[in-house]
Amino acid sequence: MADIEKAEGLNKKKVSINERLFSIPAPGEEPHLTGAKCKNCGEVFFPQRERCTNCFGEEMERVALSKRGKIYTYTIVHHATPGYTGPTPYAVGAVELPEGLVILSPLTQFNFEELKVGMDVELTIEKLFENEKGDEVFSYKFGPY
C-alpha cells in the first residue's frame, strides 16, 4: 500500500495558481514574482501587462521582482469571503517592494500580535490545494524575514 501511495505522489505536478504571477521554481532556484517593465519609460508592473499605463508603450519585458519587501499596511480577516475554504482568521498585507510596487498578498507564518507596518517580509510559495487532476496548486505569500 505504501508503494502505491509513493507512486501516486510521484505523478503529482506542482503548478502555479497563475503563471502570469510566478512560476514554480526549479530545484535549487529561488521563487520570485514575475512582473513587466516598460522598455520605453522603465515603469514596473505586477501582474504582467502588455501595455504600459504610464507612457502607453507596447514594448514590455518580463522581469523577476525582488523577493523581499516591507509591510506597507495589513489587516486580519476574521470572516471568510464567499468561496474561501481556508482557515480563519488570516492576514492580508500590502507589501512594498524595492521596485516601488505595492502588491496585495496573504501573509503567512506570523503571530498576528507581532505584525507591524514596516516589518521586513520575504516571498514564499505555499500549497493551496489539489486540483481535479491531483496536481498540487501553489500560490505566493509573504512571511517573516
LUMRO-515620 format. One record per residue: residue number from 1; residue in three letters; x, y, z of N, C-alpha, C, CB in turn. Coordinates in pm, 1 decimal, always signed. Glycine has a CB too. Example, Ala and Ser with C-alpha at 12.3 -4.5 7.8 and 13.67 -1.06 7.14 Angstrom:
REM LUMRO-515620
  num  residu        nX        nY        nZ       caX       caY       caZ        cX        cY        cZ       cbX       cbY       cbZ
    1     ala   +1319.0    -569.0    +780.0   +1230.0    -450.0    +780.0   +1320.0    -330.0    +780.0   +1130.8    -447.3    +904.6
    2     ser   +1285.0    -225.0    +708.0   +1367.0    -106.0    +714.0   +1290.0      +3.0    +787.0   +1408.4     -59.8    +572.5
This chain:
REM LUMRO-515620
  num  residu        nX        nY        nZ       caX       caY       caZ        cX        cY        cZ       cbX       cbY       cbZ
    1     met     +82.8    -119.4      +0.0      +0.0      +0.0      +0.0     +87.0    +125.4      +0.0     -94.0      +0.0    +121.0
    2     ala    +193.0    +126.9     +80.0    +281.5    +242.7     +87.1    +348.1    +267.9     -47.3    +387.4    +222.8    +195.7
    3     asp    +380.7    +160.8    -121.1    +442.6    +176.6    -252.9    +346.6    +244.1    -350.6    +486.6     +40.0    -308.1
    4     ile    +218.1    +210.4    -342.4    +118.5    +272.6    -430.6    +107.1    +421.3    -398.7     -19.8    +203.2    -415.9
    5     glu    +102.3    +454.6    -268.1     +93.3    +595.4    -228.7    +215.3    +672.1    -276.8     +79.2    +608.5     -76.2
    6     lys    +333.5    +610.9    -266.3    +455.3    +676.4    -315.0    +446.9    +697.9    -465.0    +580.2    +593.2    -280.0
    7     ala    +402.8    +598.0    -537.4    +393.1    +608.5    -683.5    +293.4    +717.4    -721.9    +351.1    +473.1    -745.6
    8     glu    +179.0    +724.6    -650.6     +81.8    +829.8    -680.1    +140.1    +966.8    -651.8     -45.8    +809.6    -598.9
    9     gly    +219.2    +977.6    -544.5    +282.7   +1104.3    -509.4    +382.5   +1150.2    -614.5    +351.9   +1092.2    -375.9
   10     leu    +445.8   +1055.0    -683.2    +543.1   +1089.4    -786.7    +476.2   +1149.4    -909.3    +622.9    +966.6    -826.6
   11     asn    +351.4   +1115.0    -934.4    +280.1   +1165.3   -1051.0    +222.6   +1304.9   -1030.3    +169.9   +1070.7   -1087.2
   12     lys    +223.0   +1355.1    -906.6    +168.7   +1487.1    -879.2    +261.1   +1593.2    -936.3    +148.8   +1508.0    -728.1
   13     lys    +199.9   +1688.9   -1003.4    +275.5   +1802.8   -1053.7    +251.5   +1920.2    -961.0    +235.5   +1837.8   -1199.9
   14     lys    +351.2   +2006.7    -949.4    +335.3   +2132.2    -877.7    +308.2   +2238.5    -982.4    +461.8   +2167.1    -790.2
   15     val    +195.6   +2308.7    -967.4    +158.4   +2410.1   -1064.5    +129.4   +2542.2    -994.6     +36.8   +2364.6   -1145.9
   16     ser    +153.1   +2649.1   -1066.1    +123.8   +2783.5   -1017.5     -25.0   +2810.8   -1030.3    +205.4   +2889.3   -1094.7
   17     ile     -80.2   +2883.3    -936.2    -220.5   +2921.7    -946.2    -241.9   +3013.5   -1065.8    -267.3   +2990.4    -817.0
   18     asn    -133.4   +3082.3   -1109.3    -140.5   +3170.0   -1225.6      +1.9   +3195.4   -1275.0    -213.6   +3304.6   -1191.1
   19     glu     +37.0   +3140.2   -1390.3    +172.2   +3152.2   -1446.3    +212.5   +3297.1   -1476.0    +182.0   +3070.4   -1573.3
   20     arg    +116.0   +3386.8   -1488.1    +149.0   +3528.1   -1512.0    +200.0   +3596.1   -1384.7     +25.8   +3603.2   -1565.6
   21     leu    +176.2   +3534.5   -1268.6    +220.1   +3590.8   -1141.5    +356.1   +3536.9   -1098.7    +117.5   +3562.2   -1034.0
   22     phe    +375.3   +3406.2   -1113.3    +501.1   +3341.3   -1077.2    +502.3   +3201.7   -1136.3    +520.1   +3336.3    -922.7
   23     ser    +622.2   +3146.8   -1148.4    +638.6   +3009.2   -1193.1    +694.5   +2928.1   -1078.0    +731.2   +3000.4   -1317.7
   24     ile    +664.0   +2801.0   -1077.5    +721.7   +2712.9    -976.0    +871.3   +2704.6   -1003.9    +654.3   +2569.5    -977.3
   25     pro    +955.3   +2738.6    -904.5   +1099.5   +2735.3    -929.1   +1151.6   +2593.0    -947.7   +1173.3   +2802.3    -814.5
   26     ala   +1251.9   +2580.5   -1031.0   +1319.8   +2452.4   -1048.2   +1398.7   +2423.2    -920.4   +1414.0   +2454.0   -1174.3
   27     pro   +1430.8   +2296.8    -895.6   +1509.5   +2265.0    -776.2   +1636.8   +2350.3    -771.4   +1545.5   +2114.4    -773.6
   28     gly   +1662.6   +2409.7    -655.1   +1780.4   +2493.1    -636.6   +1758.9   +2639.7    -671.5   +1891.8   +2439.5    -718.4
   29     glu   +1645.9   +2672.2    -734.5   +1616.5   +2811.4    -768.7   +1531.4   +2875.2    -660.2   +1545.0   +2820.4    -904.9
   30     glu   +1543.6   +3005.9    -646.7   +1462.6   +3081.8    -552.3   +1332.1   +3123.5    -619.8   +1540.1   +3206.1    -500.1
   31     pro   +1222.3   +3125.4    -545.6   +1097.0   +3173.9    -605.2   +1101.9   +3325.0    -625.6    +976.5   +3136.4    -516.1
   32     his   +1028.3   +3373.2    -724.1   +1014.5   +3517.8    -745.3    +884.5   +3545.8    -818.7   +1135.4   +3574.6    -825.0
   33     leu    +830.7   +3661.8    -792.4    +713.9   +3706.4    -866.4    +761.6   +3756.9   -1001.1    +635.0   +3816.7    -788.9
   34     thr    +676.7   +3746.2   -1102.9    +712.1   +3789.9   -1237.0    +632.8   +3915.2   -1270.1    +685.6   +3678.1   -1341.3
   35     gly    +705.6   +4021.5   -1297.5    +644.0   +4147.4   -1336.2    +676.8   +4180.9   -1479.3    +688.8   +4259.4   -1244.7
   36     ala    +642.6   +4301.4   -1517.7    +673.6   +4351.8   -1651.4    +734.4   +4490.5   -1636.0    +545.9   +4355.6   -1742.9
   37     lys    +831.9   +4519.2   -1722.4    +897.3   +4650.2   -1721.5    +886.7   +4710.2   -1860.7   +1046.7   +4639.0   -1676.7
   38     cys    +843.7   +4835.3   -1864.9    +831.2   +4905.2   -1992.7    +970.0   +4938.3   -2044.6    +745.6   +5034.1   -1978.3
   39     lys    +998.4   +4898.6   -2167.1   +1128.7   +4927.8   -2227.4   +1141.8   +5075.7   -2262.7   +1149.6   +4842.2   -2352.6
   40     asn   +1030.3   +5147.0   -2270.7   +1033.0   +5288.2   -2307.3   +1059.2   +5378.1   -2186.3    +901.7   +5327.4   -2373.4
   41     cys    +979.7   +5363.2   -2079.0    +991.4   +5455.5   -1965.6   +1046.0   +5390.9   -1838.8    +857.8   +5515.4   -1936.0
   42     gly   +1056.9   +5257.3   -1835.3   +1112.9   +5188.0   -1719.3   +1013.7   +5157.1   -1608.2   +1222.3   +5268.7   -1663.4
   43     glu    +886.1   +5190.6   -1625.9    +784.1   +5161.4   -1524.1    +771.5   +5010.2   -1506.8    +646.1   +5223.8   -1563.3
   44     val    +758.5   +4966.6   -1380.1    +747.1   +4824.5   -1348.4    +605.3   +4795.7   -1300.3    +851.8   +4782.4   -1240.9
   45     phe    +551.5   +4679.6   -1342.1    +413.9   +4642.3   -1310.4    +406.3   +4501.3   -1254.5    +326.1   +4653.8   -1434.0
   46     phe    +307.0   +4479.9   -1171.0    +268.9   +4347.2   -1125.5    +119.3   +4349.9   -1106.7    +343.5   +4305.9    -993.6
   47     pro     +48.4   +4257.0   -1165.6     +98.3   +4149.8   -1251.2    +142.8   +4203.6   -1386.8      -9.1   +4042.5   -1270.0
   48     gln    +195.9   +4111.5   -1467.5    +244.2   +4148.2   -1600.7    +132.5   +4209.9   -1682.9    +301.7   +4025.7   -1673.1
   49     arg    +171.3   +4294.8   -1775.7     +74.2   +4353.6   -1868.4    +139.3   +4370.9   -2004.1     +21.1   +4489.7   -1815.6
   50     glu     +56.2   +4390.6   -2103.8    +101.7   +4401.8   -2242.0    +135.6   +4545.3   -2281.8      -3.9   +4347.3   -2334.9
   51     arg     +80.0   +4642.0   -2209.0     +98.5   +4782.4   -2244.7    +123.5   +4862.7   -2117.2     -25.6   +4837.6   -2322.0
   52     cys    +210.2   +4961.3   -2126.4    +243.0   +5048.0   -2013.7    +130.2   +5148.7   -1991.0    +377.3   +5121.2   -2038.3
   53     thr     +82.9   +5157.9   -1867.4     -21.2   +5256.2   -1836.3     +38.6   +5392.9   -1804.5    -106.1   +5207.9   -1718.7
   54     asn    +171.2   +5400.9   -1800.4    +238.0   +5528.3   -1775.7    +260.8   +5605.0   -1906.6    +371.8   +5505.2   -1703.8
   55     cys    +321.2   +5537.1   -2005.9    +354.0   +5604.2   -2133.3    +281.0   +5541.9   -2252.2    +504.7   +5599.0   -2158.0
   56     phe    +202.1   +5437.2   -2226.1    +127.5   +5363.4   -2329.1    +217.9   +5287.6   -2426.1     +40.1   +5458.9   -2407.1
   57     gly    +344.2   +5268.4   -2386.3    +436.8   +5189.4   -2467.1    +392.0   +5045.0   -2476.6    +577.3   +5196.4   -2409.4
   58     glu    +426.8   +4980.6   -2586.5    +387.2   +4841.4   -2608.2    +503.6   +4743.9   -2596.8    +323.5   +4827.1   -2743.6
   59     glu    +623.3   +4793.2   -2571.5    +739.1   +4704.5   -2557.4    +763.5   +4679.4   -2409.4    +866.1   +4765.6   -2624.9
   60     met    +716.3   +4564.1   -2364.7    +729.1   +4524.4   -2225.3    +818.7   +4402.2   -2215.7    +590.9   +4495.9   -2162.8
   61     glu    +897.2   +4395.6   -2110.4    +981.1   +4277.8   -2087.5    +947.7   +4216.6   -1952.1   +1131.6   +4314.5   -2094.9
   62     arg    +954.0   +4083.5   -1947.6    +932.3   +4013.3   -1821.1   +1051.2   +4038.1   -1730.0    +911.1   +3861.0   -1844.1
   63     val   +1023.1   +4062.4   -1602.1   +1129.4   +4082.0   -1504.2   +1095.8   +4006.2   -1376.5   +1150.1   +4232.5   -1474.4
   64     ala   +1201.0   +3957.2   -1311.3   +1185.3   +3894.9   -1180.4   +1183.4   +4007.1   -1076.9   +1300.4   +3790.8   -1151.0
   65     leu   +1083.2   +4005.7    -991.1   +1073.0   +4107.3    -887.2   +1148.4   +4063.4    -762.0    +925.7   +4135.6    -853.8
   66     ser   +1182.9   +4159.4    -679.2   +1253.1   +4130.1    -554.2   +1170.8   +4036.3    -467.9   +1284.0   +4259.5    -477.5
   67     lys   +1238.4   +3948.6    -397.6   +1166.1   +3854.8    -312.4   +1148.1   +3907.5    -170.5   +1238.5   +3722.2    -308.7
   68     arg   +1206.5   +4024.1    -142.4   +1192.3   +4083.9      -9.3   +1125.7   +4220.3     -19.6   +1329.5   +4096.5     +60.0
   69     gly   +1049.9   +4252.9     +82.7    +983.5   +4382.1     +87.1    +948.1   +4418.3    +229.6    +858.6   +4381.6      +0.0
   70     lys    +861.5   +4517.7    +244.4    +818.2   +4564.6    +375.5    +665.8   +4574.1    +377.1    +882.8   +4702.1    +409.9
   71     ile    +608.6   +4545.9    +493.6    +464.5   +4559.7    +507.0    +429.5   +4707.8    +504.5    +413.2   +4492.3    +637.5
   72     tyr    +348.6   +4746.1    +407.3    +301.6   +4883.2    +392.4    +179.2   +4905.1    +481.9    +267.6   +4914.1    +243.8
   73     thr     +89.8   +4807.7    +481.9     -24.7   +4801.7    +571.6     -76.6   +4658.9    +570.8    -136.3   +4903.1    +529.6
   74     tyr    -163.7   +4625.8    +663.8    -217.2   +4489.5    +670.6    -351.6   +4490.5    +742.0    -118.2   +4394.6    +742.8
   75     thr    -421.1   +4378.4    +731.9    -544.6   +4357.4    +806.4    -555.0   +4210.0    +843.0    -668.6   +4403.5    +724.1
   76     ile    -629.3   +4184.2    +947.9    -658.7   +4046.8    +988.1    -803.4   +4019.0    +948.5    -635.4   +4024.6   +1143.5
   77     val    -824.3   +3916.3    +868.9    -957.7   +3880.5    +820.3   -1014.6   +3773.8    +914.2    -952.9   +3828.9    +670.9
   78     his   -1128.4   +3805.7    +975.7   -1190.5   +3713.3   +1071.8   -1308.2   +3636.5   +1011.9   -1237.5   +3789.9   +1194.3
   79     his   -1369.1   +3691.6    +908.2   -1483.2   +3626.5    +843.9   -1450.6   +3606.4    +696.6   -1614.1   +3710.5    +861.3
   80     ala   -1449.5   +3482.0    +654.7   -1409.5   +3447.1    +518.1   -1506.1   +3503.0    +414.8   -1399.9   +3296.1    +503.1
   81     thr   -1452.2   +3538.6    +301.0   -1534.3   +3582.2    +188.6   -1596.3   +3458.4    +122.7   -1449.5   +3664.8     +85.4
   82     pro   -1705.4   +3474.8     +48.7   -1767.6   +3360.2     -18.0   -1667.4   +3288.1    -108.7   -1889.7   +3405.8    -100.0
   83     gly   -1663.4   +3157.4     -97.5   -1573.7   +3076.9    -179.4   -1441.7   +3042.3    -111.9   -1545.9   +3148.1    -306.3
   84     tyr   -1403.8   +3116.5      -8.8   -1279.1   +3088.1     +62.3   -1301.8   +2970.2    +154.5   -1229.6   +3212.1    +142.4
   85     thr   -1212.8   +2870.1    +146.4   -1230.4   +2749.5    +227.6   -1116.5   +2727.1    +326.0   -1243.5   +2629.1    +138.0
   86     gly   -1020.8   +2819.8    +331.6    -907.6   +2805.3    +422.4    -942.0   +2846.1    +564.6    -791.1   +2887.0    +373.0
   87     pro    -841.9   +2841.8    +651.4    -864.5   +2875.2    +792.0    -885.6   +3025.7    +812.7    -746.7   +2827.4    +876.3
   88     thr    -958.9   +3059.9    +915.9    -972.2   +3198.2    +959.4    -934.7   +3201.5   +1107.6   -1118.6   +3253.9    +934.5
   89     pro    -885.0   +3309.4   +1158.1    -851.5   +3431.4   +1085.5    -723.8   +3414.1   +1004.3    -836.4   +3548.2   +1182.2
   90     tyr    -704.2   +3505.3    +909.1    -581.3   +3508.3    +830.6    -544.3   +3653.8    +803.8    -597.7   +3429.0    +697.0
   91     ala    -418.1   +3675.0    +769.4    -368.5   +3811.1    +747.7    -344.7   +3835.4    +599.3    -238.6   +3835.3    +827.4
   92     val    -378.0   +3956.4    +556.1    -351.1   +4002.0    +419.9    -278.5   +4135.1    +432.6    -484.1   +4015.6    +334.2
   93     gly    -175.1   +4152.5    +350.7     -99.9   +4276.5    +359.2     -71.9   +4337.4    +224.1     +28.5   +4253.4    +430.6
   94     ala     -45.8   +4466.3    +228.0      +8.4   +4536.7    +112.0    +158.5   +4539.3    +135.2     -53.2   +4684.0     +94.3
   95     val    +233.3   +4478.1     +44.2    +377.9   +4464.6     +58.4    +446.1   +4556.8     -41.7    +422.9   +4317.2     +37.6
   96     glu    +533.1   +4643.0      +9.6    +607.5   +4735.1     -76.3    +740.3   +4670.7    -115.1    +631.1   +4871.9      -4.9
   97     leu    +761.4   +4659.3    -246.1    +884.7   +4601.8    -298.3    +982.4   +4712.9    -334.8    +855.9   +4512.4    -420.9
   98     pro   +1112.3   +4683.9    -339.8   +1212.2   +4785.8    -375.1   +1188.7   +4850.2    -511.9   +1349.5   +4724.4    -372.6
   99     glu   +1117.5   +4779.7    -601.1   +1089.5   +4834.8    -733.9    +986.8   +4948.5    -728.8   +1039.6   +4724.4    -826.5
  100     gly    +931.6   +4975.4    -609.0    +832.8   +5081.7    -594.9    +689.5   +5032.7    -605.1    +856.4   +5186.3    -698.4
  101     leu    +671.2   +4905.0    -622.4    +536.9   +4846.7    -631.0    +483.6   +4816.2    -491.7    +538.2   +4718.5    -716.9
  102     val    +353.3   +4826.9    -475.4    +286.4   +4780.2    -355.2    +185.1   +4676.7    -401.8    +217.9   +4898.9    -274.4
  103     ile    +203.0   +4552.8    -356.0    +115.5   +4444.5    -401.4     +42.7   +4382.2    -283.1    +196.2   +4337.1    -476.9
  104     leu     -78.5   +4335.7    -307.7    -154.5   +4265.7    -205.3    -111.0   +4119.9    -200.8    -306.4   +4276.8    -231.9
  105     ser    -101.7   +4068.1     -79.3     -58.5   +3929.8     -63.8    -107.5   +3874.9     +69.1     +94.6   +3918.7     -73.7
  106     pro    -140.5   +3746.1     +72.1    -160.9   +3683.1    +201.9     -29.4   +3687.2    +280.1    -211.8   +3536.2    +185.5
  107     leu     -39.3   +3699.6    +410.9     +78.0   +3694.7    +498.1     +73.1   +3561.7    +571.4     +81.8   +3816.3    +599.0
  108     thr    +187.5   +3495.9    +585.0    +191.0   +3361.5    +640.7    +298.6   +3349.9    +748.0    +215.0   +3258.7    +530.3
  109     gln    +280.6   +3253.4    +836.5    +376.9   +3218.7    +940.0    +400.1   +3332.9   +1039.0    +508.1   +3178.9    +876.5
  110     phe    +297.3   +3413.0   +1062.6    +306.5   +3523.1   +1157.3    +218.3   +3497.3   +1277.8    +267.8   +3654.6   +1090.7
  111     asn    +264.2   +3541.1   +1393.0    +179.0   +3557.9   +1509.2    +115.0   +3694.5   +1487.5    +260.0   +3547.7   +1648.6
  112     phe     -16.6   +3701.6   +1479.3     -84.7   +3826.2   +1443.6     -43.2   +3943.5   +1532.2    -234.6   +3807.0   +1452.0
  113     glu     -16.4   +3917.8   +1659.6     +22.4   +4025.6   +1751.1    +158.9   +4085.3   +1716.3     +24.2   +3974.0   +1894.0
  114     glu    +240.0   +4012.2   +1639.8    +373.5   +4060.4   +1603.5    +375.5   +4140.1   +1473.5    +468.0   +3943.9   +1591.7
  115     leu    +267.2   +4135.8   +1397.1    +262.7   +4209.0   +1270.3    +270.5   +4358.6   +1295.4    +134.8   +4174.9   +1192.0
  116     lys    +347.9   +4429.4   +1211.1    +350.9   +4574.3   +1220.1    +392.2   +4634.5   +1086.9    +445.8   +4619.6   +1331.1
  117     val    +346.5   +4754.5   +1063.3    +382.2   +4828.3    +942.4    +533.8   +4848.4    +943.4    +305.9   +4966.3    +934.1
  118     gly    +595.9   +4831.4    +826.9    +740.8   +4847.9    +814.1    +819.3   +4719.7    +836.3    +788.2   +4951.2    +910.6
  119     met    +752.1   +4613.8    +877.7    +818.8   +4486.3    +903.5    +873.7   +4427.4    +773.9    +721.9   +4387.0    +970.2
  120     asp    +993.8   +4371.4    +780.2   +1054.4   +4304.8    +664.7    +985.8   +4171.5    +639.7   +1205.9   +4284.1    +686.3
  121     val    +957.6   +4142.9    +513.8    +894.3   +4016.9    +475.6    +965.9   +3958.6    +353.9    +743.4   +4037.6    +445.6
  122     glu    +945.4   +3829.3    +333.7   +1009.1   +3759.3    +222.6    +907.1   +3669.9    +153.2   +1130.1   +3676.0    +271.8
  123     leu    +918.4   +3661.9     +22.0    +830.0   +3579.8     -59.7    +846.6   +3432.5     -26.8    +856.7   +3603.8    -207.8
  124     thr    +734.6   +3362.7     -22.8    +734.9   +3218.6      -8.5    +625.3   +3163.4     -99.5    +713.2   +3175.5    +141.0
  125     ile    +639.9   +3040.6    -138.2    +541.1   +2972.4    -221.8    +481.7   +2860.4    -136.9    +605.3   +2916.5    -356.0
  126     glu    +347.6   +2858.2    -126.4    +283.0   +2756.9     -43.3    +171.4   +2686.5    -120.0    +227.4   +2820.3     +84.9
  127     lys    +154.6   +2559.1     -88.2     +47.1   +2480.6    -148.4     -87.7   +2531.8     -98.8     +63.6   +2329.8    -115.7
  128     leu    -180.8   +2550.4    -192.8    -316.7   +2592.2    -159.1    -411.9   +2473.3    -153.3    -367.2   +2694.3    -260.4
  129     phe    -406.5   +2390.7    -259.3    -499.6   +2278.2    -269.2    -451.5   +2184.9    -378.2    -644.5   +2326.7    -297.8
  130     glu    -523.4   +2074.2    -396.4    -500.2   +1983.4    -508.1    -616.7   +1999.8    -604.3    -485.6   +1834.0    -460.1
  131     asn    -583.8   +2013.9    -733.3    -690.0   +2031.9    -832.1    -751.3   +1897.1    -871.3    -635.5   +2103.9    -957.0
  132     glu    -846.2   +1902.6    -964.7    -918.6   +1781.6   -1005.8    -827.7   +1676.6   -1069.5   -1028.6   +1818.4   -1103.2
  133     lys    -711.0   +1716.8   -1121.1    -615.1   +1621.9   -1179.7    -523.7   +1561.4   -1073.6    -530.8   +1691.1   -1287.2
  134     gly    -531.5   +1613.9    -951.0    -443.7   +1567.1    -844.2    -315.4   +1646.6    -834.8    -411.3   +1422.5    -864.3
  135     asp    -301.9   +1751.8    -917.2    -182.9   +1836.6    -910.9    -188.8   +1926.2    -788.1    -169.6   +1921.7   -1038.8
  136     glu     -73.0   +1957.5    -732.9     -64.7   +2048.9    -619.9     -57.9   +2191.7    -673.9     +59.1   +2016.6    -529.8
  137     val    -152.9   +2274.7    -633.4    -161.3   +2412.4    -681.3    -101.2   +2503.7    -574.8    -309.5   +2452.7    -713.5
  138     phe      -3.7   +2584.1    -617.0     +68.8   +2671.9    -525.5     +37.7   +2818.1    -553.7    +219.2   +2647.5    -536.1
  139     ser     +49.8   +2899.8    -449.4     +34.9   +3044.0    -463.1    +146.4   +3112.3    -385.3    -104.7   +3091.2    -413.3
  140     tyr    +161.2   +3241.6    -408.5    +262.3   +3317.2    -337.3    +202.9   +3379.1    -210.8    +321.7   +3426.0    -427.9
  141     lys    +288.4   +3396.7    -112.2    +256.0   +3464.9     +13.7    +384.6   +3531.5     +61.5    +198.0   +3364.2    +123.0
  142     phe    +372.3   +3617.3    +157.1    +490.5   +3676.3    +219.2    +491.7   +3638.6    +365.4    +493.1   +3830.6    +201.8
  143     gly    +611.4   +3602.7    +414.9    +628.9   +3562.3    +553.1    +743.1   +3638.3    +617.5    +653.3   +3412.8    +562.3
  144     pro    +773.4   +3607.5    +743.5    +878.7   +3679.0    +816.4   +1014.7   +3663.5    +750.7    +885.8   +3630.0    +959.6
  145     tyr   +1093.8   +3765.9    +763.7   +1231.6   +3762.4    +711.5   +1326.7   +3792.1    +824.1   +1251.6   +3863.7    +595.1
